[in-house]
Amino acid sequence: MHGHNRTDNKNDGAGGESSPVPFFNALSEELKAVDYLLAGAIEPGEGDIAGLVANVRTSGGKMLRPGLLLLSGRIFDQSGERHIRAAAMVEMVHLATLLHDDVIDHATRRRGRETINCLYGDKAAVLLGGYVLGKVMALGSAEGMADMSGEVAAVARKICDGEMMQNVISLDHEIGEQNYYNIIASKTAALFGSACWMGAFLSGACKKDCNSLRQYGEHFGTAFQIADDILDVTSSVQKMGKNVGKDIFALKPTLPLIHFVQTVADGRELLHTAVYEDDRGRIRDMLSDAGSIEYAYEQAKMHSDKAVHSLTFIEADQTAMEPLLSLSRFAVNREV
């Protein structure tokens, strides 16, 4: 996504990385501990459900939210046991939302694999999502985790609020950008913000610095979601490892589509026709020609820049924040 035609979807920042893994190299041991805790959250002898959760847990996620939590904590102090537990809680909330999202979206692929709802049905996926959230509460019941449990409960409610808002709005409604941002603030950005806040809080950061890290995470999450909207138009299932174009064909109000219908005469009708004819290539070309992909990219970059700006208010060693600076660029320039 660089130059004036962003449909080629190449990287132009963060040293050209297309994966967050290089930024997490210093966290390898902590992330292993998080994964070990996730695996241990499924009690032995729980039969089929243990296998189902293992399928979800090992499906090749980026571990972005746990990584952000740990990096935020490292700005102020080394990660401890409570950081690991909180990171596992954040990732489990994310996994539960994916299970429910896939049911709502009728998705069949996630991270290169068939989804749980595709393999075992919607009922199994919904129940499994509830089961994983129950395990989050169990992890949060440990000594010294009360503040984390309260934070996770609040963000889970926000995610549900965002999903419900999105569920009742489609592109056929007169939706403006503010409604779009309200949805992703709750559905996506809030969990990123919570992860960063939790990491800082557990490391003893002051209230001001904790809030600055929350703002970083929220702007990062917003940029990440807008980039996801762009990739839904420009990428392929081979690159993404999941269904692409699903938001287009569901006429979900993503930022490129909102910009298109607001700036192009009869834009809504043109999209309806292309969707009816199952012509994703034409939709991509229309959005590109109208400048809608470029516009969305610029908005993503703006939020990435705001994330970086949030870090300038933190009184800490600037070198400790370098990974977060790199990740903010990754959010916009990623290919997956």
RODO-2510 file (C-alpha; in nm, 4 decimals, decimal comma):
residues 336
     n   res          X          Y          Z
     1     m     0,0000     0,0000     0,0000
     2     h     0,2340     0,2716    -0,1137
     3     g     0,2533     0,5297    -0,3887
     4     h    -0,0677     0,6648    -0,5340
     5     n    -0,2153     0,3319    -0,6330
     6     r    -0,2468     0,1279    -0,3165
     7     t    -0,3954    -0,1772    -0,4801
     8     d    -0,0484    -0,3274    -0,5202
     9     n    -0,0420    -0,3551    -0,1395
    10     k     0,3348    -0,3463    -0,0858
    11     n     0,5141    -0,2343     0,2283
    12     d     0,6861     0,0994     0,2525
    13     g     0,7725     0,1241     0,6193
    14     a     0,9203    -0,0478     0,9215
    15     g     1,2078    -0,1752     0,7185
    16     g     0,9781    -0,3573     0,4760
    17     e     0,8580    -0,6196     0,7241
    18     s     0,5294    -0,7892     0,6397
    19     s     0,5050    -0,9596     0,9795
    20     p     0,5123    -0,8291     1,3354
    21     v     0,7409    -1,1152     1,4418
    22     p     1,0699    -0,9154     1,4140
    23     f     0,9319    -0,6644     1,6619
    24     f     0,8563    -0,9459     1,9066
    25     n     1,1962    -1,1172     1,8962
    26     a     1,2858    -0,9878     2,2415
    27     l     0,9562    -1,1268     2,3724
    28     s     1,0017    -1,4851     2,2537
    29     e     1,0262    -1,6360     2,6022
    30     e     0,7332    -1,4354     2,7374
    31     l     0,5148    -1,5211     2,4374
    32     k     0,6007    -1,8892     2,4831
    33     a     0,4872    -1,8551     2,8441
    34     v     0,1626    -1,6921     2,7279
    35     d     0,1003    -1,9759     2,4836
    36     y     0,1792    -2,2327     2,7537
    37     l    -0,0725    -2,0659     2,9844
    38     l    -0,3324    -2,0633     2,7067
    39     a    -0,2803    -2,4353     2,6535
    40     g    -0,3006    -2,5013     3,0270
    41     a    -0,6276    -2,3116     3,0542
    42     i    -0,7912    -2,6141     2,8899
    43     e    -0,8089    -2,8638     3,1726
    44     p    -0,6965    -3,2206     3,0973
    45     g    -0,9749    -3,4655     3,0396
    46     e    -1,2261    -3,2181     2,9020
    47     g    -1,2578    -3,4299     2,5906
    48     d    -1,3701    -3,2930     2,2570
    49     i    -1,3812    -2,9311     2,3702
    50     a    -1,0098    -2,9418     2,4559
    51     g    -0,9334    -3,0426     2,0981
    52     l    -1,1572    -2,7675     1,9613
    53     v    -0,9889    -2,4968     2,1677
    54     a    -0,6454    -2,6312     2,0751
    55     n    -0,7515    -2,5945     1,7110
    56     v    -0,8350    -2,2285     1,7714
    57     r    -0,5248    -2,1584     1,9827
    58     t    -0,2748    -2,3032     1,7340
    59     s    -0,4212    -2,1506     1,4183
    60     g    -0,1222    -1,9224     1,3579
    61     g    -0,2306    -1,5884     1,5020
    62     k     0,0041    -1,2929     1,5217
    63     m    -0,0251    -1,2653     1,9054
    64     l    -0,0389    -0,8894     1,8497
    65     r    -0,2421    -0,8048     2,1584
    66     p    -0,0264    -1,0057     2,4017
    67     g     0,2828    -0,8634     2,2329
    68     l     0,1575    -0,5075     2,2723
    69     l     0,0772    -0,5704     2,6381
    70     l     0,4255    -0,7049     2,7054
    71     l     0,5999    -0,4281     2,5098
    72     s     0,3975    -0,1630     2,6935
    73     g     0,5023    -0,3140     3,0241
    74     r     0,8667    -0,3306     2,9224
    75     i     0,8804     0,0449     2,8814
    76     f     0,8634     0,0708     3,2602
    77     d     0,9759    -0,2673     3,3956
    78     q     1,0455    -0,6296     3,3031
    79     s     0,7459    -0,8553     3,2461
    80     g     0,6357    -1,0695     3,5375
    81     e     0,3868    -1,3475     3,6016
    82     r     0,0930    -1,1068     3,6103
    83     h     0,1898    -0,9691     3,2675
    84     i     0,1868    -1,3233     3,1274
    85     r    -0,1526    -1,3970     3,2809
    86     a    -0,3001    -1,0692     3,1575
    87     a    -0,1594    -1,1294     2,8077
    88     a    -0,3254    -1,4722     2,8004
    89     m    -0,6554    -1,3164     2,9097
    90     v    -0,6375    -1,0588     2,6307
    91     e    -0,5612    -1,3228     2,3681
    92     m    -0,8458    -1,5445     2,4887
    93     v    -1,0924    -1,2563     2,4608
    94     h    -0,9665    -1,2067     2,1057
    95     l    -1,0055    -1,5777     2,0242
    96     a    -1,3611    -1,5788     2,1594
    97     t    -1,4536    -1,2786     1,9446
    98     l    -1,3106    -1,4507     1,6358
    99     l    -1,5275    -1,7565     1,6991
   100     h    -1,8396    -1,5427     1,7248
   101     d    -1,7390    -1,3162     1,4328
   102     d    -1,6999    -1,6169     1,2055
   103     v    -2,0539    -1,7290     1,2875
   104     i    -2,1991    -1,3823     1,2256
   105     d    -2,0036    -1,3431     0,8997
   106     h    -2,0577    -1,7048     0,7832
   107     a    -1,6794    -1,7212     0,7377
   108     t    -1,5324    -2,0515     0,6226
   109     r    -1,1586    -1,9803     0,6531
   110     r    -0,9435    -1,8218     0,9208
   111     r    -0,5616    -1,8080     0,9117
   112     g    -0,5419    -2,0651     0,6343
   113     r    -0,7700    -2,3183     0,8032
   114     e    -1,1373    -2,3990     0,7988
   115     t    -1,3233    -2,2197     1,0755
   116     i    -1,4814    -2,3975     1,3727
   117     n    -1,8296    -2,3049     1,2507
   118     c    -1,7471    -2,4498     0,9094
   119     l    -1,6136    -2,7734     1,0585
   120     y    -1,8554    -2,8268     1,3468
   121     g    -2,1449    -2,5874     1,2975
   122     d    -2,2543    -2,2514     1,4346
   123     k    -2,3798    -2,3916     1,7638
   124     a    -2,0412    -2,5437     1,8483
   125     a    -1,8613    -2,2178     1,7633
   126     v    -2,0945    -2,0032     1,9756
   127     l    -2,0705    -2,2400     2,2726
   128     l    -1,6940    -2,2596     2,2369
   129     g    -1,6674    -1,8804     2,2376
   130     g    -1,8618    -1,8708     2,5637
   131     y    -1,6404    -2,1437     2,7063
   132     v    -1,3241    -1,9486     2,6229
   133     l    -1,4664    -1,6345     2,7875
   134     g    -1,5380    -1,8416     3,0982
   135     k    -1,1736    -1,9444     3,1035
   136     v    -1,0767    -1,5765     3,0838
   137     m    -1,2669    -1,5155     3,4061
   138     a    -1,0926    -1,8122     3,5665
   139     l    -0,7511    -1,6699     3,4769
   140     g    -0,8543    -1,3339     3,6184
   141     s    -0,9525    -1,4831     3,9534
   142     a    -0,5869    -1,5239     4,0552
   143     e    -0,4458    -1,3086     4,3332
   144     g    -0,3511    -0,9582     4,2224
   145     m    -0,5589    -0,9699     3,9030
   146     a    -0,8746    -0,7881     4,0180
   147     d    -0,7971    -0,4717     3,8204
   148     m    -0,7264    -0,6805     3,5109
   149     s    -1,0555    -0,8688     3,5471
   150     g    -1,2449    -0,5409     3,5673
   151     e    -1,0660    -0,4083     3,2605
   152     v    -1,1319    -0,7256     3,0609
   153     a    -1,5007    -0,7260     3,1576
   154     a    -1,5344    -0,3636     3,0453
   155     v    -1,3640    -0,4231     2,7117
   156     a    -1,5693    -0,7390     2,6456
   157     r    -1,8844    -0,5308     2,6867
   158     k    -1,7462    -0,2680     2,4460
   159     i    -1,6714    -0,5354     2,1869
   160     c    -2,0304    -0,6605     2,2108
   161     d    -2,1588    -0,3027     2,1798
   162     g    -1,9566    -0,2583     1,8610
   163     e    -2,0754    -0,5869     1,7146
   164     m    -2,4385    -0,5000     1,7865
   165     m    -2,3969    -0,1552     1,6281
   166     q    -2,2469    -0,3124     1,3166
   167     n    -2,5135    -0,5818     1,3039
   168     v    -2,7955    -0,3301     1,2600
   169     i    -2,6160    -0,1071     1,0082
   170     s    -2,5356    -0,1898     0,6475
   171     l    -2,4199     0,0198     0,3546
   172     d    -2,7863     0,0587     0,2579
   173     h    -2,8269     0,2860     0,5592
   174     e    -2,7065     0,6445     0,5470
   175     i    -2,3976     0,5718     0,7541
   176     g    -2,1346     0,8385     0,7965
   177     e    -1,7732     0,8040     0,8930
   178     q    -1,8483     0,8880     1,2566
   179     n    -2,0723     0,5814     1,2917
   180     y    -1,7994     0,3720     1,1323
   181     y    -1,5420     0,5015     1,3799
   182     n    -1,7817     0,4436     1,6704
   183     i    -1,8132     0,0797     1,5656
   184     i    -1,4433     0,0065     1,5315
   185     a    -1,3599     0,2034     1,8475
   186     s    -1,5662    -0,0522     2,0385
   187     k    -1,5206    -0,3627     1,8281
   188     t    -1,1479    -0,3458     1,7496
   189     a    -0,9575    -0,0532     1,8986
   190     a    -1,0766    -0,0995     2,2578
   191     l    -0,9025    -0,4351     2,3050
   192     f    -0,5742    -0,3022     2,1667
   193     g    -0,6035    -0,0043     2,4005
   194     s    -0,6782    -0,2270     2,6982
   195     a    -0,3804    -0,4498     2,6229
   196     c    -0,1430    -0,1524     2,6254
   197     w    -0,3001    -0,0054     2,9386
   198     m    -0,2775    -0,3375     3,1229
   199     g     0,0905    -0,3792     3,0409
   200     a     0,1740    -0,0310     3,1681
   201     f    -0,0454    -0,0625     3,4777
   202     l     0,1106    -0,3927     3,5816
   203     s     0,4557    -0,2351     3,5525
   204     g     0,3615     0,0418     3,7941
   205     a     0,3325     0,3237     3,5403
   206     c     0,1586     0,6416     3,6524
   207     k    -0,2011     0,7106     3,5475
   208     k    -0,0937     0,9590     3,2791
   209     d     0,1443     0,7121     3,1160
   210     c    -0,1124     0,4310     3,1366
   211     n    -0,3651     0,6528     2,9590
   212     s    -0,1085     0,7502     2,6943
   213     l    -0,0461     0,3804     2,6239
   214     r    -0,4214     0,3219     2,5999
   215     q    -0,4446     0,6012     2,3433
   216     y    -0,1550     0,4486     2,1519
   217     g    -0,3332     0,1128     2,1430
   218     e    -0,6643     0,2619     2,0368
   219     h    -0,5101     0,4558     1,7480
   220     f    -0,3040     0,1481     1,6544
   221     g    -0,6217    -0,0619     1,6525
   222     t    -0,8054     0,1929     1,4385
   223     a    -0,5219     0,2011     1,1846
   224     f    -0,5096    -0,1795     1,1913
   225     q    -0,8833    -0,2087     1,1192
   226     i    -0,8784     0,0431     0,8339
   227     a    -0,5871    -0,1491     0,6811
   228     d    -0,7994    -0,4632     0,7169
   229     d    -1,0774    -0,2877     0,5234
   230     i    -0,8300    -0,2100     0,2453
   231     l    -0,6969    -0,5660     0,2371
   232     d    -1,0544    -0,6957     0,2071
   233     v    -1,0587    -0,5158    -0,1286
   234     t    -0,7010    -0,5584    -0,2504
   235     s    -0,5648    -0,8854    -0,1104
   236     s    -0,6223    -1,2535    -0,1853
   237     v    -0,7204    -1,5575     0,0203
   238     q    -0,3727    -1,6987    -0,0490
   239     k    -0,2080    -1,4014     0,1237
   240     m    -0,4612    -1,3457     0,3993
   241     g    -0,5367    -1,7079     0,4854
   242     k    -0,9028    -1,6151     0,5315
   243     n    -1,2046    -1,5143     0,3271
   244     v    -1,1477    -1,1843     0,1480
   245     g    -1,4152    -0,9665    -0,0050
   246     k    -1,6667    -1,0867     0,2535
   247     d    -1,7258    -0,7352     0,3863
   248     i    -1,7760    -0,6076     0,0319
   249     f    -2,0310    -0,8712    -0,0595
   250     a    -2,2119    -0,8273     0,2723
   251     l    -2,2126    -0,4521     0,1965
   252     k    -2,0682    -0,3853     0,5396
   253     p    -1,9864    -0,0184     0,5979
   254     t    -1,6080    -0,0307     0,5645
   255     l    -1,4195     0,2951     0,5137
   256     p    -1,3407     0,2482     0,1401
   257     l    -1,7067     0,1662     0,0683
   258     i    -1,8370     0,4565     0,2767
   259     h    -1,6063     0,6978     0,0937
   260     f    -1,7163     0,5566    -0,2425
   261     v    -2,0915     0,5928    -0,1857
   262     q    -2,0446     0,9430    -0,0431
   263     t    -1,8292     1,0743    -0,3294
   264     v    -1,9512     0,8917    -0,6417
   265     a    -2,2868     0,9616    -0,8034
   266     d    -2,5035     0,6480    -0,7847
   267     g    -2,2174     0,4818    -0,5955
   268     r    -2,4492     0,2624    -0,3898
   269     e    -2,6272     0,1358    -0,7010
   270     l    -2,2955     0,0664    -0,8773
   271     l    -2,1803    -0,1410    -0,5805
   272     h    -2,5085    -0,3322    -0,5650
   273     t    -2,4762    -0,4219    -0,9335
   274     a    -2,1159    -0,5391    -0,8981
   275     v    -2,2034    -0,7436    -0,5880
   276     y    -2,5020    -0,8999    -0,7662
   277     e    -2,2745    -0,9948    -1,0567
   278     d    -2,0109    -1,1288    -0,8124
   279     d    -1,7466    -0,9059    -0,9724
   280     r    -1,4891    -0,8326    -0,7002
   281     g    -1,2348    -0,7128    -0,9555
   282     r    -1,4722    -0,4453    -1,0776
   283     i    -1,5406    -0,3314    -0,7231
   284     r    -1,1667    -0,3042    -0,6595
   285     d    -1,1187    -0,0996    -0,9771
   286     m    -1,4112     0,1308    -0,8974
   287     l    -1,2819     0,1980    -0,5466
   288     s    -0,9309     0,2576    -0,6751
   289     d    -1,0433     0,4928    -0,9536
   290     a    -1,2578     0,6910    -0,7085
   291     g    -0,9644     0,7373    -0,4727
   292     s    -1,1452     0,5456    -0,1987
   293     i    -0,8567     0,3055    -0,1313
   294     e    -0,6097     0,5942    -0,1219
   295     y    -0,8390     0,7862     0,1118
   296     a    -0,8672     0,4916     0,3496
   297     y    -0,4902     0,4472     0,3480
   298     e    -0,4380     0,8131     0,4400
   299     q    -0,6842     0,7787     0,7282
   300     a    -0,5022     0,4681     0,8509
   301     k    -0,1720     0,6536     0,8342
   302     m    -0,3215     0,9436     1,0273
   303     h    -0,4176     0,7113     1,3133
   304     s    -0,0770     0,5449     1,2987
   305     d     0,0799     0,8901     1,3353
   306     k    -0,1519     0,9664     1,6281
   307     a    -0,0424     0,6418     1,7929
   308     v     0,3197     0,7523     1,7618
   309     h     0,2306     1,0968     1,8975
   310     s     0,0726     0,9369     2,2058
   311     l     0,4123     0,7948     2,2991
   312     t     0,5727     1,1397     2,3136
   313     f     0,3891     1,2123     2,6393
   314     i     0,5451     0,9175     2,8218
   315     e     0,8346     0,9903     3,0546
   316     a     1,0511     0,6859     2,9880
   317     d     1,3531     0,5696     2,7902
   318     q     1,2686     0,6438     2,4265
   319     t     1,4634     0,3401     2,3033
   320     a     1,2234     0,1172     2,4967
   321     m     0,9441     0,2493     2,2762
   322     e     1,1118     0,1707     1,9427
   323     p     0,9206    -0,1591     1,8951
   324     l     0,5908     0,0245     1,9429
   325     l     0,6955     0,2850     1,6862
   326     s     0,7755     0,0080     1,4364
   327     l     0,4473    -0,1686     1,5078
   328     s     0,2504     0,1487     1,4391
   329     r     0,3970     0,1519     1,0872
   330     f     0,3312    -0,2195     1,0490
   331     a    -0,0377    -0,1636     1,1260
   332     v    -0,0723     0,0410     0,8069
   333     n     0,1773    -0,1263     0,5735
   334     r     0,1130    -0,4940     0,6446
   335     e     0,0130    -0,7428     0,3762
   336     v    -0,1646    -0,9874     0,6094
***
